[in-house]
């Protein structure tokens, strides 16, 4: 198509000038349009002066009517725009698109003339408008010699060309479109470079191939028959029929698989399938018993193919069968024989999951190899696989694996991760499959190959002798696992029910490769509910409150999903969760999050954040002191009562800490824990006592004595706190205080105080021995003048402000259950005293112990010392005292002394031969024997000689 000079000039003017009204767009501008353009000159008359602009007078242009035509596709004899290849006598159509590119309605003249280079002259060559766009010349679409189109309008034209029987070679019809309204021809008014090529070639060359797939199969299996017809000649064929008769003697026991016939190939869209029940008559519908199948197509173009496939089920008889298919086209006949063999054979397959035969490539092809780009040293990675018994009989497959490149271990699991016992054997029915995982832990990577750091080969072996089948798993790179997710919480130690914990999750990709499809998962099933022995009973959920950066609650977990985490990239996430109000004491919140990705299929856990649950109000400390009023030099007894009020939470260790104020001096050896001596640790004036533990609802009592010094002033306040350890956390009580008043003049002029103990004198030595003798509560001591005093829990009584001189006092026998022992101070009257009092005077009243008046039969001490070298030697002493209470009844008192806390102490004090235990225990086991002393008693009855009542104890402990 040629362009008139006026269009070129207008386009140039449009670029050079600034339009004043209306844009000019060449031929697209309607005729009669007026275009004005004006230019402007800008310059500076003097250096540094203002710019001056001078406009030119406007130029006015009026657009005239133009006729410009375009016909596509363009073509020449050397490069035709369209081509058609026919057999002699056939007809074809060429398609053109004609456009009026002018700016007014024009009538176009249409002619088709063969080019002089044509070897024959095609017939017809009429031009038709394709009004409905179906690409065909319809009866209502007559031949045209001219065409009228509006400006910028177009039309699709079809040119029909026919051939004769004698035509051969190439013809070049050329469509010419000319503007009929102009007398003088201008460039663009004629488009006549639209040459098409019509080729009439020689007759076709037809071939037919037939195959059975598989060609060797087991009886009862299905084989696919493939018939392929090809035209390898230069010309298209006449109608082609491909026929395969199936009711021949060789194939009559094969069964056609209903609905299996398929057509494919370039000629398939124009072909049809037909069936026959007897091999003679044919129909489009498939009969119940198919005796033949064929495909028909009206023509097969040069290079075209037509393929007919169908399936046959083989009979239960072995052997080789031959079948012949036939192609017919006009007077051409082509036969295609093919053989199929039936025989039984075992066959197995092993490959990727769902594709045990590794199709389409097959055994040890790229389809039989699974590859992963990134893996981690010492971290398991699993590949899914499927094994299949392709044989016709049940088979047992043995699956084994070996590392071929690199170093590592191999194990097999079910798809859900359940381990498979090795050797891995599986029984499979014919065609049955077994899905499993092959899991590897790379220990060392192969550094000699950049493509394969780790390669493992799996082998399936048949028990029926089928050929082994292999498959390959490859890890491209194996790097150390450096990912270290870190988790922290804003609550340390113990937390209260209802408390909100803010967890911080930190993940940094320390691997050398990017992590994709990253999933960060934090399970809220983190509450461990334990019984009193520490055994897990159940698990509960933390209450989800919020999560930042897109974290969402997914079932029982909070999940963050990240598309990618590049090497060195870090992310910090925050999660808030609440401990439910109903969480029992003793529970633990153990929270861990995991990180996984497409490269890290095994989730990598973070460090656990552990918080014990305990209501701080359930730990109480009550401190008391006695007496309330003291003088300098007197002793105050302090009592700490520590109680675990929880119904479920045990306390592992309780520290009671007391910093003695100035004016108090601790009395060494005075500390007792539940009546047993205990030794505190001392740091300056701070004393700390350890209680081994408290079960739910239990209490412990600690007492100690302190002497008052003049530094105390007139009042002394002593405070203590208790700190308990439970579930790796601590809880502390508020300070508990005891206040004592100091009376420095308690011993007035000519006055005195009388004090003393009333106690069961267990060892009958007349002296009150702490932790040995038993104090008597509420014993009544009476002065001759009628004053009386009652003993406290420590067995102490006190008379104050007595006149100095001789006094008489008596222990009321009705207030005690035990007889007073005779001492020199009673002047032959047990329970009475006559003494001179001055300042502070004491008088004790020893009583007979519970067992009555006893005599010591034997007093012996056993000492056991550790033999292995220790930082501090450990010693256990056992003092054994045997008393005869009455004829044939003996009391044994064992005093145990430990230099330090001893573990696993076993004590056995055998009874005499024939003796009967009355009460107590003579064989004991202590999980922990605290440092200090404790006294144990038991009684037995024995009728033998007095000397035979004594045996030797044995003791041992673990260290």
Secondary structure as the mmCIF struct_conf table of DSSP 4:
data_model
#
loop_
_struct_conf.conf_type_id
_struct_conf.id
_struct_conf.beg_label_comp_id
_struct_conf.beg_label_asym_id
_struct_conf.beg_label_seq_id
_struct_conf.end_label_comp_id
_struct_conf.end_label_asym_id
_struct_conf.end_label_seq_id
HELX_RH_AL_P HELX_RH_AL_P1 UNK A 5 UNK A 16
BEND BEND1 UNK A 17 UNK A 17
STRN STRN1 UNK A 18 UNK A 21
BEND BEND2 UNK A 22 UNK A 22
HELX_RH_3T_P HELX_RH_3T_P1 UNK A 26 UNK A 28
BEND BEND3 UNK A 29 UNK A 29
HELX_LH_PP_P HELX_LH_PP_P1 UNK A 30 UNK A 30
TURN_TY1_P TURN_TY1_P1 UNK A 31 UNK A 32
STRN STRN2 UNK A 34 UNK A 38
STRN STRN3 UNK A 40 UNK A 44
BEND BEND4 UNK A 45 UNK A 46
TURN_TY1_P TURN_TY1_P2 UNK A 47 UNK A 48
BEND BEND5 UNK A 49 UNK A 49
STRN STRN4 UNK A 51 UNK A 55
HELX_LH_PP_P HELX_LH_PP_P2 UNK A 56 UNK A 58
STRN STRN5 UNK A 59 UNK A 62
HELX_LH_PP_P HELX_LH_PP_P3 UNK A 63 UNK A 65
STRN STRN6 UNK A 69 UNK A 72
BEND BEND6 UNK A 73 UNK A 73
STRN STRN7 UNK A 75 UNK A 75
BEND BEND7 UNK A 77 UNK A 79
BEND BEND8 UNK A 81 UNK A 81
STRN STRN8 UNK A 82 UNK A 86
TURN_TY1_P TURN_TY1_P3 UNK A 88 UNK A 89
STRN STRN9 UNK A 91 UNK A 100
BEND BEND9 UNK A 102 UNK A 104
STRN STRN10 UNK A 106 UNK A 114
TURN_TY1_P TURN_TY1_P4 UNK A 116 UNK A 117
BEND BEND10 UNK A 119 UNK A 120
STRN STRN11 UNK A 123 UNK A 129
TURN_TY1_P TURN_TY1_P5 UNK A 131 UNK A 132
BEND BEND11 UNK A 134 UNK A 136
TURN_TY1_P TURN_TY1_P6 UNK A 139 UNK A 140
STRN STRN12 UNK A 143 UNK A 144
BEND BEND12 UNK A 145 UNK A 145
STRN STRN13 UNK A 146 UNK A 149
TURN_TY1_P TURN_TY1_P7 UNK A 151 UNK A 152
STRN STRN14 UNK A 154 UNK A 162
TURN_TY1_P TURN_TY1_P8 UNK A 165 UNK A 166
STRN STRN15 UNK A 169 UNK A 171
STRN STRN16 UNK A 173 UNK A 179
BEND BEND13 UNK A 180 UNK A 181
BEND BEND14 UNK A 183 UNK A 184
TURN_TY1_P TURN_TY1_P9 UNK A 187 UNK A 188
BEND BEND15 UNK A 189 UNK A 189
STRN STRN17 UNK A 190 UNK A 191
STRN STRN18 UNK A 194 UNK A 195
STRN STRN19 UNK A 196 UNK A 200
HELX_LH_PP_P HELX_LH_PP_P4 UNK A 202 UNK A 204
STRN STRN20 UNK A 206 UNK A 213
BEND BEND16 UNK A 214 UNK A 215
STRN STRN21 UNK A 216 UNK A 217
TURN_TY1_P TURN_TY1_P10 UNK A 219 UNK A 220
STRN STRN22 UNK A 222 UNK A 231
BEND BEND17 UNK A 233 UNK A 235
BEND BEND18 UNK A 238 UNK A 238
STRN STRN23 UNK A 240 UNK A 245
BEND BEND19 UNK A 248 UNK A 248
TURN_TY1_P TURN_TY1_P11 UNK A 249 UNK A 253
BEND BEND20 UNK A 254 UNK A 254
STRN STRN24 UNK A 255 UNK A 256
HELX_LH_PP_P HELX_LH_PP_P5 UNK A 257 UNK A 257
TURN_TY1_P TURN_TY1_P12 UNK A 258 UNK A 259
STRN STRN25 UNK A 262 UNK A 264
BEND BEND21 UNK A 265 UNK A 265
TURN_TY1_P TURN_TY1_P13 UNK A 266 UNK A 267
HELX_RH_3T_P HELX_RH_3T_P2 UNK A 268 UNK A 270
STRN STRN26 UNK A 271 UNK A 276
BEND BEND22 UNK A 277 UNK A 281
STRN STRN27 UNK A 283 UNK A 283
BEND BEND23 UNK A 284 UNK A 285
HELX_LH_PP_P HELX_LH_PP_P6 UNK A 286 UNK A 287
BEND BEND24 UNK A 288 UNK A 289
STRN STRN28 UNK A 292 UNK A 297
BEND BEND25 UNK A 298 UNK A 298
TURN_TY1_P TURN_TY1_P14 UNK A 302 UNK A 303
STRN STRN29 UNK A 305 UNK A 313
BEND BEND26 UNK A 316 UNK A 316
STRN STRN30 UNK A 319 UNK A 329
TURN_TY1_P TURN_TY1_P15 UNK A 330 UNK A 331
STRN STRN31 UNK A 332 UNK A 342
STRN STRN32 UNK A 348 UNK A 352
TURN_TY1_P TURN_TY1_P16 UNK A 353 UNK A 354
STRN STRN33 UNK A 355 UNK A 355
TURN_TY1_P TURN_TY1_P17 UNK A 356 UNK A 357
TURN_TY1_P TURN_TY1_P18 UNK A 359 UNK A 361
TURN_TY1_P TURN_TY1_P19 UNK A 363 UNK A 364
BEND BEND27 UNK A 365 UNK A 365
HELX_RH_3T_P HELX_RH_3T_P3 UNK A 366 UNK A 368
STRN STRN34 UNK A 369 UNK A 376
TURN_TY1_P TURN_TY1_P20 UNK A 377 UNK A 378
BEND BEND28 UNK A 379 UNK A 379
STRN STRN35 UNK A 380 UNK A 389
BEND BEND29 UNK A 391 UNK A 393
STRN STRN36 UNK A 395 UNK A 405
BEND BEND30 UNK A 406 UNK A 406
STRN STRN37 UNK A 407 UNK A 413
TURN_TY1_P TURN_TY1_P21 UNK A 415 UNK A 416
BEND BEND31 UNK A 417 UNK A 417
STRN STRN38 UNK A 419 UNK A 419
HELX_LH_PP_P HELX_LH_PP_P7 UNK A 421 UNK A 421
BEND BEND32 UNK A 422 UNK A 423
STRN STRN39 UNK A 424 UNK A 428
TURN_TY1_P TURN_TY1_P22 UNK A 430 UNK A 431
STRN STRN40 UNK A 433 UNK A 444
BEND BEND33 UNK A 448 UNK A 448
BEND BEND34 UNK A 450 UNK A 451
BEND BEND35 UNK A 453 UNK A 453
STRN STRN41 UNK A 454 UNK A 462
TURN_TY1_P TURN_TY1_P23 UNK A 463 UNK A 464
HELX_LH_PP_P HELX_LH_PP_P8 UNK A 466 UNK A 468
STRN STRN42 UNK A 469 UNK A 479
STRN STRN43 UNK A 486 UNK A 489
BEND BEND36 UNK A 490 UNK A 490
BEND BEND37 UNK A 493 UNK A 493
STRN STRN44 UNK A 495 UNK A 495
TURN_TY1_P TURN_TY1_P24 UNK A 497 UNK A 498
STRN STRN45 UNK A 500 UNK A 508
BEND BEND38 UNK A 511 UNK A 513
STRN STRN46 UNK A 515 UNK A 523
BEND BEND39 UNK A 524 UNK A 524
STRN STRN47 UNK A 527 UNK A 530
TURN_TY1_P TURN_TY1_P25 UNK A 532 UNK A 533
BEND BEND40 UNK A 534 UNK A 534
STRN STRN48 UNK A 536 UNK A 540
HELX_LH_PP_P HELX_LH_PP_P9 UNK A 541 UNK A 542
STRN STRN49 UNK A 543 UNK A 547
BEND BEND41 UNK A 548 UNK A 548
TURN_TY1_P TURN_TY1_P26 UNK A 549 UNK A 550
STRN STRN50 UNK A 552 UNK A 554
TURN_TY1_P TURN_TY1_P27 UNK A 555 UNK A 556
STRN STRN51 UNK A 557 UNK A 565
TURN_TY1_P TURN_TY1_P28 UNK A 567 UNK A 568
STRN STRN52 UNK A 570 UNK A 578
TURN_TY1_P TURN_TY1_P29 UNK A 581 UNK A 582
HELX_LH_PP_P HELX_LH_PP_P10 UNK A 583 UNK A 584
TURN_TY1_P TURN_TY1_P30 UNK A 585 UNK A 586
STRN STRN53 UNK A 588 UNK A 591
STRN STRN54 UNK A 593 UNK A 596
BEND BEND42 UNK A 598 UNK A 599
BEND BEND43 UNK A 602 UNK A 602
HELX_LH_PP_P HELX_LH_PP_P11 UNK A 603 UNK A 603
STRN STRN55 UNK A 604 UNK A 605
STRN STRN56 UNK A 609 UNK A 612
STRN STRN57 UNK A 613 UNK A 613
HELX_RH_3T_P HELX_RH_3T_P4 UNK A 616 UNK A 618
STRN STRN58 UNK A 619 UNK A 626
BEND BEND44 UNK A 628 UNK A 628
STRN STRN59 UNK A 629 UNK A 630
TURN_TY1_P TURN_TY1_P31 UNK A 632 UNK A 633
STRN STRN60 UNK A 635 UNK A 644
BEND BEND45 UNK A 647 UNK A 648
STRN STRN61 UNK A 651 UNK A 651
BEND BEND46 UNK A 652 UNK A 652
STRN STRN62 UNK A 653 UNK A 659
HELX_LH_PP_P HELX_LH_PP_P12 UNK A 660 UNK A 661
TURN_TY1_P TURN_TY1_P32 UNK A 662 UNK A 663
STRN STRN63 UNK A 664 UNK A 666
TURN_TY1_P TURN_TY1_P33 UNK A 668 UNK A 669
STRN STRN64 UNK A 672 UNK A 673
TURN_TY1_P TURN_TY1_P34 UNK A 674 UNK A 675
STRN STRN65 UNK A 676 UNK A 677
STRN STRN66 UNK A 681 UNK A 683
TURN_TY1_P TURN_TY1_P35 UNK A 684 UNK A 685
STRN STRN67 UNK A 686 UNK A 691
STRN STRN68 UNK A 694 UNK A 694
TURN_TY1_P TURN_TY1_P36 UNK A 696 UNK A 697
STRN STRN69 UNK A 699 UNK A 708
HELX_RH_3T_P HELX_RH_3T_P5 UNK A 710 UNK A 712
TURN_TY1_P TURN_TY1_P37 UNK A 713 UNK A 714
STRN STRN70 UNK A 715 UNK A 726
TURN_TY1_P TURN_TY1_P38 UNK A 727 UNK A 728
STRN STRN71 UNK A 729 UNK A 732
HELX_LH_PP_P HELX_LH_PP_P13 UNK A 733 UNK A 735
STRN STRN72 UNK A 736 UNK A 742
TURN_TY1_P TURN_TY1_P39 UNK A 744 UNK A 745
BEND BEND47 UNK A 746 UNK A 747
TURN_TY1_P TURN_TY1_P40 UNK A 749 UNK A 750
STRN STRN73 UNK A 751 UNK A 760
TURN_TY1_P TURN_TY1_P41 UNK A 762 UNK A 763
BEND BEND48 UNK A 765 UNK A 767
TURN_TY1_P TURN_TY1_P42 UNK A 770 UNK A 772
BEND BEND49 UNK A 773 UNK A 773
STRN STRN74 UNK A 774 UNK A 775
TURN_TY1_P TURN_TY1_P43 UNK A 777 UNK A 778
STRN STRN75 UNK A 780 UNK A 783
TURN_TY1_P TURN_TY1_P44 UNK A 784 UNK A 785
BEND BEND50 UNK A 786 UNK A 786
STRN STRN76 UNK A 788 UNK A 790
TURN_TY1_P TURN_TY1_P45 UNK A 793 UNK A 794
BEND BEND51 UNK A 795 UNK A 795
STRN STRN77 UNK A 796 UNK A 803
BEND BEND52 UNK A 804 UNK A 804
STRN STRN78 UNK A 805 UNK A 811
HELX_RH_3T_P HELX_RH_3T_P6 UNK A 813 UNK A 815
BEND BEND53 UNK A 817 UNK A 818
HELX_LH_PP_P HELX_LH_PP_P14 UNK A 819 UNK A 819
STRN STRN79 UNK A 820 UNK A 820
HELX_LH_PP_P HELX_LH_PP_P15 UNK A 821 UNK A 822
HELX_RH_3T_P HELX_RH_3T_P7 UNK A 824 UNK A 826
TURN_TY1_P TURN_TY1_P46 UNK A 827 UNK A 828
TURN_TY1_P TURN_TY1_P47 UNK A 830 UNK A 831
STRN STRN80 UNK A 832 UNK A 837
STRN STRN81 UNK A 839 UNK A 842
STRN STRN82 UNK A 845 UNK A 847
TURN_TY1_P TURN_TY1_P48 UNK A 850 UNK A 851
BEND BEND54 UNK A 853 UNK A 853
STRN STRN83 UNK A 855 UNK A 865
BEND BEND55 UNK A 868 UNK A 868
BEND BEND56 UNK A 871 UNK A 872
STRN STRN84 UNK A 875 UNK A 886
TURN_TY1_P TURN_TY1_P49 UNK A 887 UNK A 888
STRN STRN85 UNK A 889 UNK A 898
BEND BEND57 UNK A 899 UNK A 900
STRN STRN86 UNK A 902 UNK A 909
HELX_LH_PP_P HELX_LH_PP_P16 UNK A 910 UNK A 912
TURN_TY1_P TURN_TY1_P50 UNK A 913 UNK A 914
STRN STRN87 UNK A 916 UNK A 919
BEND BEND58 UNK A 920 UNK A 920
BEND BEND59 UNK A 922 UNK A 922
STRN STRN88 UNK A 923 UNK A 929
BEND BEND60 UNK A 931 UNK A 931
STRN STRN89 UNK A 932 UNK A 941
BEND BEND61 UNK A 944 UNK A 944
HELX_RH_3T_P HELX_RH_3T_P8 UNK A 946 UNK A 949
STRN STRN90 UNK A 953 UNK A 958
#
